[in-house]
């Protein structure tokens, strides 16, 4: 691999991943990988490798570069490594040094390319594979991270770091059984290693077993009372079990023991959502601004060339551009504030909106006087950037704001949410069309089902029940169930038929993932929609369709209430334990019987 090709773009699987994605901060359970490419041990190993080189000038330059990394002068290390590569582009140690320097400078793309070059050139692949795995993991590429961690583990089968890091990646890939299989013997051999207990706790959390997770986090913290991520993870286990106050105490302890600026930013964001879970809404929104911390590698970076609105600036008569944020469901949920924004702007004001492209028809109909365009969101090398490239004339825009930054002013408490029947307007012609189509379905009330999210990593998976636990709901007599679930759901529909004897009706001629305007109309044609919080149920709620939400005991979006303030028509069914959704499904089945068959 030439130096120019490696630094400017090798077409590698890792370094060249650029995808349109949602700007999401989804921090929760913290995977704790071990090792550091610039640790004392790692640099000593590199120094030994450099000293064994036959070319003494090269050895001297690399020794200086390694010393610069040790002194945290990463720019100097970068320059020295490049000097070596200018003379010999096949010098593997130099590529490794360059990779470390660029990783520490936050240039993940060229760091990846340099690591890959080192991997090709060095005979000892283990250390490079370990460094690559950690960087891929940090960049939210668990599948690639798992491959490199597995490679590292082959080179060092008895290494605690190798086992722990591979288990973290497997957990994020929903391969919890495999993660447990490699953790158990490692813990038996290394019972004094708090990080292994912590990782096992995170695996149990991802399985929804908060109580068992608490036991493992307790052990990790007994062994290491100043383990910040241990407190952070125990906070989420407590939150899963409905103990929001205990979660807050653990989160604040975690912040006191944060080991890095990124860890602290992650914990501050967690604290904001825990405050919201406790109903401390005003405090929670103030802390929620931490989602934009530059210390969070997955925080969205807005590239918008206009003055940013602040809470002390009046909106009357202004041209305000609002960019939606977070995931698709959050874009819809936060739009709850847009009627208030329009009222604040007044008749002389102007509103521009940048939304996910699939939402444009729905938002244009709902806010006909607003200029609605698509934002562009790119996830590149582990960092998310959002722009509003289709705003026609920025010179006319007075101010811009990410939509969530309006929350402290417009929704300072749960009581400040209006009791509107809806704030988005489904296409009335399509609603009528879908009512006709539903007449062709089997007789009985039409109840739409939503049972999962498109992205179900180890962090999010625990928030959804296994499909088989829907059985008592699906067996409600006289009800026709309609599939509203986007994504691949053939397996669940087949299971319902084979094991429960239930046909889930498929609405014809609609793409449930892409045709969001039509999905909104279909939702408004239903008698009821039941499901977990995902994009579709937020669309349904915003358009005024009747919804029953299945939630966790302390989910932050309920803002400490027993209701769902964003959608006043919503009825909530909360679980006390993510590991057992059966009581919730029993209650839903009873309520369904009472509503439609009594």
C-alpha positions as CSV (number, residue, x, y, z in Angstrom):
1,X,0.0,0.0,0.0
2,X,1.5,3.3,-1.0
3,X,1.8,6.1,1.5
4,X,-0.3,8.5,-0.6
5,X,-3.0,5.9,-1.1
6,X,-3.1,5.0,2.5
7,X,-3.4,8.6,3.7
8,X,-5.7,9.9,1.1
9,X,-8.1,7.0,0.9
10,X,-7.5,3.3,0.4
11,X,-11.1,2.3,-0.2
12,X,-10.9,0.3,2.9
13,X,-14.0,-1.1,4.6
14,X,-13.2,0.7,7.8
15,X,-11.9,4.1,6.8
16,X,-14.3,4.8,3.9
17,X,-17.6,4.1,5.6
18,X,-19.9,7.1,4.8
19,X,-23.6,6.6,5.1
20,X,-26.7,8.8,5.4
21,X,-27.7,8.3,9.1
22,X,-29.6,9.8,11.9
23,X,-27.8,12.2,14.2
24,X,-28.3,10.2,17.3
25,X,-26.9,10.4,20.8
26,X,-28.0,7.0,22.2
27,X,-25.6,6.8,25.1
28,X,-26.6,4.2,27.7
29,X,-24.7,1.1,29.0
30,X,-21.0,1.8,28.5
31,X,-18.9,-0.9,27.0
32,X,-15.5,-0.7,28.7
33,X,-12.8,-1.9,26.4
34,X,-9.3,-2.4,27.9
35,X,-6.0,-1.2,26.6
36,X,-4.6,2.0,25.1
37,X,-2.6,2.3,22.0
38,X,-0.4,4.8,23.8
39,X,0.0,3.0,27.1
40,X,3.4,2.7,28.7
41,X,3.4,-1.0,27.8
42,X,2.4,-0.4,24.2
43,X,5.0,2.3,23.6
44,X,7.7,0.2,25.3
45,X,6.8,-2.6,22.9
46,X,7.0,-0.2,19.9
47,X,10.3,1.2,21.2
48,X,11.8,-2.3,21.3
49,X,10.6,-3.0,17.8
50,X,12.2,0.3,16.6
51,X,15.5,-0.4,18.3
52,X,15.8,-3.8,16.4
53,X,15.6,-2.1,13.0
54,X,18.8,-2.3,11.0
55,X,18.6,1.3,9.7
56,X,19.9,3.3,12.6
57,X,18.6,6.7,11.2
58,X,15.1,5.2,11.0
59,X,15.4,3.7,14.5
60,X,16.4,7.1,15.8
61,X,13.5,9.0,14.2
62,X,11.0,6.4,15.4
63,X,12.4,6.5,18.9
64,X,11.9,10.3,18.9
65,X,8.3,9.8,17.5
66,X,7.5,7.3,20.3
67,X,8.9,9.7,22.9
68,X,6.7,12.5,21.4
69,X,3.6,10.3,21.8
70,X,4.7,9.6,25.4
71,X,4.9,13.4,25.9
72,X,1.5,13.8,24.2
73,X,3.0,15.8,21.4
74,X,1.0,13.9,18.7
75,X,1.7,16.4,15.9
76,X,5.4,16.0,16.3
77,X,5.0,12.2,16.4
78,X,2.9,12.4,13.2
79,X,5.6,14.5,11.4
80,X,8.5,12.2,12.5
81,X,6.6,9.1,11.3
82,X,5.9,10.7,8.0
83,X,9.6,11.5,7.6
84,X,10.3,7.8,8.0
85,X,7.6,6.8,5.5
86,X,8.8,9.3,3.0
87,X,12.0,7.3,2.8
88,X,10.5,3.8,3.2
89,X,6.8,3.4,2.8
90,X,6.9,-0.2,3.8
91,X,8.1,0.5,7.3
92,X,5.4,-1.2,9.4
93,X,6.5,0.3,12.8
94,X,6.3,3.8,11.3
95,X,2.7,3.1,10.1
96,X,1.8,1.9,13.6
97,X,3.3,5.0,15.2
98,X,1.5,7.2,12.7
99,X,-1.8,5.4,13.4
100,X,-1.5,6.1,17.1
101,X,-0.6,9.7,16.7
102,X,-3.6,10.3,14.4
103,X,-5.9,8.4,16.6
104,X,-4.9,10.6,19.6
105,X,-5.4,13.7,17.4
106,X,-8.9,12.5,16.6
107,X,-8.2,11.9,12.9
108,X,-9.9,8.5,12.9
109,X,-10.1,8.1,9.1
110,X,-6.4,8.3,8.4
111,X,-5.6,6.5,11.7
112,X,-7.6,3.6,10.4
113,X,-5.8,3.6,7.1
114,X,-2.4,3.7,8.9
115,X,-3.4,0.9,11.2
116,X,-4.4,-1.2,8.2
117,X,-1.1,-0.5,6.5
118,X,0.7,-1.6,9.7
119,X,-1.4,-4.8,9.9
120,X,-0.3,-5.7,6.4
121,X,3.4,-5.1,7.0
122,X,4.1,-6.2,10.6
123,X,4.6,-9.9,11.4
124,X,3.2,-9.5,14.9
125,X,-0.4,-8.7,14.1
126,X,-1.8,-8.9,17.6
127,X,-1.1,-5.4,19.0
128,X,-2.2,-3.7,15.8
129,X,-5.4,-5.8,15.7
130,X,-6.1,-4.9,19.3
131,X,-5.7,-1.2,18.5
132,X,-7.8,-1.4,15.3
133,X,-10.5,-3.2,17.3
134,X,-10.7,-0.5,19.9
135,X,-10.8,2.2,17.3
136,X,-13.6,0.4,15.3
137,X,-15.5,-0.1,18.6
138,X,-15.2,3.6,19.4
139,X,-16.5,4.4,15.9
140,X,-19.6,2.2,16.5
141,X,-18.5,-0.5,14.2
142,X,-19.0,-3.5,16.5
143,X,-18.9,-6.2,13.7
144,X,-15.5,-5.0,12.5
145,X,-14.3,-4.5,16.1
146,X,-15.3,-8.1,16.9
147,X,-13.2,-9.4,14.0
148,X,-10.1,-7.6,15.1
149,X,-10.6,-8.5,18.7
150,X,-11.0,-12.1,17.7
151,X,-7.7,-11.8,15.8
152,X,-6.1,-10.3,18.9
153,X,-7.5,-13.1,21.1
154,X,-6.0,-15.7,18.8
155,X,-2.6,-14.1,19.3
156,X,-3.1,-13.8,23.1
157,X,-5.7,-16.4,24.2
158,X,-5.1,-16.0,27.9
159,X,-5.1,-12.2,27.9
160,X,-7.9,-10.6,30.0
161,X,-7.9,-7.6,27.6
162,X,-8.6,-9.8,24.6
163,X,-11.5,-11.6,26.3
164,X,-13.1,-8.5,27.7
165,X,-12.9,-6.5,24.4
166,X,-14.3,-9.3,22.3
167,X,-17.2,-9.8,24.8
168,X,-18.0,-6.1,24.6
169,X,-18.3,-6.2,20.8
170,X,-20.3,-9.5,20.8
171,X,-22.7,-7.9,23.3
172,X,-23.3,-5.0,21.0
173,X,-24.0,-7.5,18.2
174,X,-26.7,-9.2,20.3
175,X,-24.5,-12.2,20.6
176,X,-24.9,-12.3,24.4
177,X,-24.6,-16.1,24.7
178,X,-21.3,-16.1,23.0
179,X,-20.1,-13.1,25.2
180,X,-21.1,-15.0,28.3
181,X,-19.3,-18.2,27.1
182,X,-16.0,-16.4,26.8
183,X,-16.4,-14.3,30.0
184,X,-17.3,-17.1,32.4
185,X,-14.0,-19.0,32.2
186,X,-12.0,-15.8,32.2
187,X,-13.7,-14.6,35.4
188,X,-13.1,-18.0,37.0
189,X,-9.4,-17.5,36.3
190,X,-9.3,-13.8,37.1
191,X,-11.9,-13.2,39.9
192,X,-10.1,-10.0,41.0
193,X,-10.6,-8.2,37.6
194,X,-13.4,-5.7,38.1
195,X,-13.7,-4.9,34.4
196,X,-14.7,-8.5,33.6
197,X,-17.5,-8.3,36.2
198,X,-18.5,-5.0,34.7
199,X,-18.7,-6.4,31.2
200,X,-20.7,-9.4,32.3
201,X,-23.1,-6.9,34.0
202,X,-23.5,-5.0,30.7
203,X,-24.3,-8.3,29.0
204,X,-27.0,-9.1,31.5
205,X,-28.4,-5.6,31.1
206,X,-28.6,-6.1,27.3
207,X,-30.6,-9.3,28.1
208,X,-33.0,-7.3,30.2
209,X,-31.9,-9.0,33.5
210,X,-31.3,-5.8,35.6
211,X,-31.3,-7.7,38.9
212,X,-28.5,-10.0,37.9
213,X,-26.6,-7.1,36.3
214,X,-26.8,-5.3,39.7
215,X,-25.0,-8.2,41.3
216,X,-22.2,-8.1,38.8
217,X,-21.8,-4.3,39.0
218,X,-21.8,-4.5,42.8
219,X,-18.9,-6.9,42.6
220,X,-17.0,-4.7,40.1
221,X,-17.4,-1.7,42.4
222,X,-16.4,-3.8,45.5
223,X,-13.2,-4.6,43.7
224,X,-12.7,-1.1,42.3
225,X,-14.6,1.6,44.4
226,X,-13.4,4.4,42.1
227,X,-14.6,2.7,38.8
228,X,-16.6,5.4,37.1
229,X,-18.1,3.3,34.3
230,X,-19.1,0.7,36.9
231,X,-21.3,3.4,38.6
232,X,-22.5,4.6,35.2
233,X,-23.6,1.1,34.2
234,X,-25.2,0.3,37.6
235,X,-27.2,3.5,37.1
236,X,-28.8,2.0,34.0
237,X,-29.5,-1.3,35.7
238,X,-31.3,0.6,38.4
239,X,-33.2,2.7,35.9
240,X,-34.3,-0.5,34.1
241,X,-35.7,-1.7,37.4
242,X,-37.5,1.7,38.0
243,X,-35.1,3.1,40.6
244,X,-34.5,6.5,39.1
245,X,-33.3,8.1,42.3
246,X,-30.8,5.3,42.8
247,X,-29.7,5.7,39.2
248,X,-29.1,9.5,39.7
249,X,-27.0,8.8,42.8
250,X,-24.9,6.3,40.8
251,X,-24.6,8.6,37.8
252,X,-23.3,11.4,40.0
253,X,-20.8,9.1,41.6
254,X,-19.7,8.0,38.1
255,X,-19.1,11.7,37.2
256,X,-16.8,12.1,40.2
257,X,-14.7,9.2,39.0
258,X,-14.7,9.9,35.2
259,X,-11.4,8.8,33.6
260,X,-11.7,11.0,30.5
261,X,-13.5,14.0,29.1
262,X,-15.5,11.7,26.9
263,X,-16.6,9.6,29.8
264,X,-17.6,12.7,31.7
265,X,-19.6,14.0,28.8
266,X,-21.3,10.6,28.4
267,X,-22.2,10.6,32.1
268,X,-23.5,14.2,32.0
269,X,-25.8,13.2,29.1
270,X,-27.0,10.2,31.1
271,X,-27.7,12.5,34.1
272,X,-29.9,14.7,32.0
273,X,-32.2,11.8,31.0
274,X,-32.3,10.5,34.5
275,X,-33.4,14.0,35.8
276,X,-36.2,13.9,33.2
277,X,-37.2,10.4,34.4
278,X,-37.5,11.8,37.9
279,X,-39.8,14.6,36.6
280,X,-37.2,17.3,37.2
281,X,-37.9,18.6,33.8
282,X,-36.5,22.1,33.8
283,X,-33.2,20.8,35.3
284,X,-33.2,17.9,32.8
285,X,-33.6,20.1,29.7
286,X,-30.8,22.3,30.9
287,X,-28.5,19.3,31.3
288,X,-29.8,17.9,28.0
289,X,-27.6,20.4,26.1
290,X,-24.7,18.0,27.0
291,X,-25.8,16.0,23.9
292,X,-23.8,18.5,21.8
293,X,-20.6,18.1,23.8
294,X,-17.6,18.0,21.5
295,X,-16.2,15.4,23.9
296,X,-18.8,13.0,22.7
297,X,-17.5,11.2,19.6
298,X,-21.1,10.5,18.5
299,X,-22.6,13.9,19.2
300,X,-24.0,15.6,16.1
301,X,-22.0,18.4,14.6
302,X,-24.3,21.0,13.0
303,X,-22.6,22.7,10.0
304,X,-25.0,25.7,9.7
305,X,-23.8,29.1,8.8
306,X,-26.2,31.4,10.7
307,X,-26.5,32.9,14.2
308,X,-27.7,30.3,16.7
309,X,-30.8,31.2,18.7
310,X,-30.5,31.5,22.5
311,X,-33.4,31.4,25.0
312,X,-33.1,35.2,25.8
313,X,-33.8,36.2,22.1
314,X,-37.4,37.0,21.2
315,X,-38.8,35.3,18.1
316,X,-41.5,37.7,17.1
317,X,-41.1,38.7,13.5
318,X,-37.9,36.7,13.0
319,X,-37.0,34.3,10.2
320,X,-36.1,31.2,12.3
321,X,-34.6,28.0,10.8
322,X,-35.1,24.9,12.9
323,X,-33.1,21.8,12.2
324,X,-34.6,18.6,13.6
325,X,-32.3,16.3,15.5
326,X,-31.7,12.9,17.0
327,X,-33.5,9.9,15.3
328,X,-36.6,9.9,13.3
329,X,-38.9,9.3,16.2
330,X,-37.4,12.2,18.1
331,X,-37.8,14.5,15.1
332,X,-41.5,13.7,15.2
333,X,-41.9,13.9,19.0
334,X,-40.0,17.2,19.3
335,X,-42.3,18.7,16.6
336,X,-44.8,18.9,19.4
337,X,-43.4,22.4,19.9
338,X,-43.8,23.7,16.3
339,X,-47.3,25.2,16.7
340,X,-46.0,27.1,19.7
341,X,-43.0,28.3,17.6
342,X,-45.2,29.5,14.8
343,X,-47.4,31.4,17.4
344,X,-44.2,33.0,18.9
345,X,-43.0,34.1,15.4
346,X,-46.3,35.8,14.8
347,X,-47.8,36.8,11.5
348,X,-44.6,38.7,10.4
349,X,-42.3,35.9,11.3
350,X,-41.1,33.1,9.0
351,X,-40.3,29.4,9.8
352,X,-37.9,27.2,7.8
353,X,-37.6,23.5,8.8
354,X,-35.0,21.0,7.9
355,X,-36.3,17.5,8.5
356,X,-35.6,13.9,7.4
357,X,-36.5,13.7,3.7
358,X,-39.2,11.1,4.3
359,X,-41.0,13.5,6.6
360,X,-41.2,16.5,4.1
361,X,-44.8,15.8,2.7
362,X,-46.2,15.3,6.2
363,X,-44.5,18.4,7.6
364,X,-45.4,20.6,4.6
365,X,-49.1,19.7,5.0
366,X,-49.0,20.2,8.8
367,X,-47.2,23.6,8.6
368,X,-48.2,25.0,5.2
369,X,-46.7,28.4,5.8
370,X,-43.3,27.0,6.7
371,X,-40.5,26.3,4.2
372,X,-39.7,22.6,4.6
373,X,-36.6,21.1,3.2
374,X,-34.4,18.0,3.9
375,X,-31.4,18.1,6.2
376,X,-28.4,16.0,5.2
377,X,-26.8,13.8,7.7
378,X,-23.6,12.0,7.2
379,X,-21.9,9.5,9.5
380,X,-18.3,9.6,8.5
381,X,-15.4,7.9,10.4
382,X,-17.5,7.6,13.6
383,X,-18.6,11.3,13.6
384,X,-22.0,12.6,12.7
385,X,-22.5,15.8,10.8
386,X,-25.8,17.4,10.0
387,X,-26.4,20.3,7.5
388,X,-29.4,22.0,5.9
389,X,-28.1,22.3,2.3
390,X,-31.5,23.1,0.6
391,X,-32.3,26.3,2.4
392,X,-32.7,28.7,-0.5
393,X,-31.4,31.9,0.9
394,X,-29.5,32.0,4.1
395,X,-29.2,35.8,4.0
396,X,-32.9,36.0,5.0
397,X,-32.5,33.7,8.0
398,X,-32.1,35.6,11.3
399,X,-31.5,32.7,13.6
400,X,-31.3,28.9,13.7
401,X,-31.9,26.4,16.4
402,X,-31.7,22.6,16.8
403,X,-35.3,21.7,17.7
404,X,-34.4,20.2,21.1
405,X,-32.9,23.5,22.3
406,X,-36.5,25.0,22.4
407,X,-37.6,22.5,25.0
408,X,-36.4,24.5,28.1
409,X,-38.5,27.5,27.0
410,X,-41.6,25.8,25.5
411,X,-41.8,22.7,27.7
412,X,-40.3,23.5,31.1
413,X,-42.6,21.0,32.9
414,X,-44.8,18.1,32.2
415,X,-47.8,20.3,32.8
416,X,-46.7,22.7,30.1
417,X,-47.5,20.2,27.3
418,X,-50.7,21.2,25.6
419,X,-53.6,18.8,25.3
420,X,-53.8,19.0,21.5
421,X,-55.5,16.1,19.7
422,X,-52.7,16.2,17.1
423,X,-50.0,18.5,15.6
424,X,-49.2,16.6,12.4
425,X,-51.9,16.2,9.7
426,X,-52.2,13.0,7.8
427,X,-53.4,13.1,4.2
428,X,-57.3,12.9,4.5
429,X,-57.6,11.3,1.1
430,X,-55.1,8.6,2.0
431,X,-56.8,8.1,5.4
432,X,-60.1,7.4,3.5
433,X,-58.3,5.1,1.1
434,X,-56.8,3.0,3.9
435,X,-60.2,2.8,5.7
436,X,-61.5,1.2,2.5
437,X,-58.6,-1.1,2.3
438,X,-59.1,-2.2,5.9
439,X,-62.6,-3.1,5.1
440,X,-61.2,-5.9,3.0
441,X,-59.3,-7.3,5.9
442,X,-61.0,-9.8,8.3
443,X,-63.9,-8.3,10.2
444,X,-63.3,-6.8,13.7
445,X,-61.5,-3.8,15.1
446,X,-58.2,-3.1,13.3
447,X,-55.3,-3.0,15.7
448,X,-51.8,-2.1,14.4
449,X,-48.8,-3.8,15.9
450,X,-45.2,-2.5,16.4
451,X,-42.8,-4.8,18.2
452,X,-39.2,-3.7,17.5
453,X,-36.9,-0.9,16.2
454,X,-34.8,-1.0,13.1
455,X,-31.6,-0.7,15.1
456,X,-31.5,-3.3,17.8
457,X,-28.0,-3.3,19.3
458,X,-27.2,-4.7,22.7
459,X,-28.1,-1.4,24.3
460,X,-31.5,-1.0,22.7
461,X,-32.6,-4.6,22.4
462,X,-33.5,-4.9,26.1
463,X,-36.2,-2.3,25.6
464,X,-38.3,-4.6,23.5
465,X,-40.0,-7.8,24.5
466,X,-39.3,-11.1,22.7
467,X,-42.0,-11.6,20.1
468,X,-43.4,-14.8,21.6
469,X,-44.5,-12.8,24.7
470,X,-47.1,-11.1,22.5
471,X,-49.1,-14.3,22.5
472,X,-51.8,-13.3,25.0
473,X,-52.4,-10.0,23.1
474,X,-52.6,-11.8,19.7
475,X,-55.1,-14.3,21.0
476,X,-57.7,-11.6,21.8
477,X,-60.8,-12.8,20.1
478,X,-62.5,-10.8,17.4
479,X,-59.6,-8.4,16.7
480,X,-57.8,-8.2,13.4
481,X,-54.1,-7.4,13.9
482,X,-52.4,-5.3,11.2
483,X,-48.7,-5.3,10.6
484,X,-47.2,-1.7,10.9
485,X,-43.7,-2.9,11.7
486,X,-41.1,-1.7,9.2
487,X,-38.0,-3.7,8.4
488,X,-37.6,-7.5,8.1
489,X,-40.5,-9.0,10.1
490,X,-41.4,-12.2,8.1
491,X,-40.0,-14.4,10.8
492,X,-42.3,-13.0,13.5
493,X,-45.4,-13.0,11.2
494,X,-44.7,-16.7,10.4
495,X,-44.2,-17.5,14.1
496,X,-47.6,-15.9,14.9
497,X,-49.3,-18.1,12.3
498,X,-47.4,-21.3,13.1
499,X,-47.5,-21.1,16.9
500,X,-50.4,-18.9,17.8
501,X,-52.7,-19.6,14.9
502,X,-52.9,-15.8,14.2
503,X,-52.8,-14.2,10.8
504,X,-51.3,-10.7,11.0
505,X,-52.8,-8.8,8.1
506,X,-50.3,-7.1,5.7
507,X,-51.4,-3.8,4.3
508,X,-50.9,-4.0,0.5
509,X,-48.8,-1.7,-1.6
510,X,-47.0,0.3,1.1
511,X,-43.4,0.5,2.1
512,X,-43.6,0.8,5.8
513,X,-40.1,2.1,6.1
514,X,-40.0,4.7,3.3
515,X,-43.6,5.9,2.7
516,X,-43.9,7.8,5.9
517,X,-46.7,10.1,4.7
518,X,-48.8,7.1,3.8
519,X,-47.8,5.3,7.0
520,X,-49.2,8.3,8.9
521,X,-52.5,8.0,7.0
522,X,-52.7,4.2,7.6
523,X,-52.2,4.8,11.3
524,X,-55.0,7.3,11.3
525,X,-57.3,4.7,9.7
526,X,-56.7,2.2,12.5
527,X,-58.9,1.6,15.5
528,X,-55.8,1.3,17.8
529,X,-52.1,1.0,17.6
530,X,-50.1,-1.0,20.2
531,X,-46.3,-1.0,20.4
532,X,-43.0,0.1,21.7
533,X,-41.6,3.6,21.0
534,X,-40.3,3.6,17.5
535,X,-40.6,6.0,14.5
536,X,-44.1,4.7,13.5
537,X,-45.7,4.9,16.9
538,X,-44.4,8.5,17.2
539,X,-46.0,9.3,13.8
540,X,-49.2,7.8,14.9
541,X,-49.3,9.7,18.2
542,X,-48.4,13.0,16.5
543,X,-51.2,12.6,14.0
544,X,-53.7,11.9,16.7
545,X,-54.2,8.1,16.2
546,X,-55.1,6.1,19.4
547,X,-51.9,4.5,20.7
548,X,-51.0,2.2,23.6
549,X,-47.3,2.5,24.4
550,X,-45.3,-0.3,26.0
551,X,-42.5,1.4,28.0
552,X,-39.9,0.9,30.7
553,X,-40.6,1.7,34.3
554,X,-38.5,4.9,34.3
555,X,-38.3,5.9,30.6
556,X,-37.3,9.5,30.4
557,X,-39.9,10.5,27.7
558,X,-42.7,10.1,30.3
559,X,-41.1,12.9,32.3
560,X,-41.8,11.3,35.6
561,X,-45.5,10.9,34.9
562,X,-47.8,7.9,34.4
563,X,-48.8,9.3,31.0
564,X,-47.0,10.3,27.9
565,X,-47.1,14.1,27.7
566,X,-46.1,14.3,24.1
567,X,-49.3,12.5,23.0
568,X,-52.2,13.1,25.4
569,X,-54.3,10.3,23.9
570,X,-51.6,7.7,24.6
571,X,-52.1,5.0,27.2
572,X,-48.9,3.6,28.9
573,X,-48.2,0.1,30.0
574,X,-44.9,0.1,31.9
575,X,-42.8,-3.0,32.8
576,X,-41.1,-3.2,36.2
577,X,-38.4,-5.4,34.7
578,X,-37.1,-5.5,31.2
579,X,-36.4,-9.2,31.7
580,X,-40.1,-10.1,32.0
581,X,-42.7,-8.5,29.8
582,X,-45.3,-11.1,30.5
583,X,-47.2,-9.1,33.2
584,X,-47.4,-6.1,30.8
585,X,-48.7,-8.3,27.9
586,X,-51.3,-9.8,30.2
587,X,-52.5,-6.3,31.1
588,X,-52.6,-5.2,27.5
589,X,-54.6,-8.4,26.6
590,X,-57.1,-7.7,29.4
591,X,-57.4,-4.0,28.3
592,X,-57.9,-5.1,24.7
593,X,-60.7,-7.5,25.7
594,X,-62.4,-4.8,27.8
595,X,-62.1,-2.3,24.9
596,X,-63.3,-4.4,22.0
597,X,-65.1,-7.5,23.3
598,X,-66.8,-6.4,26.4
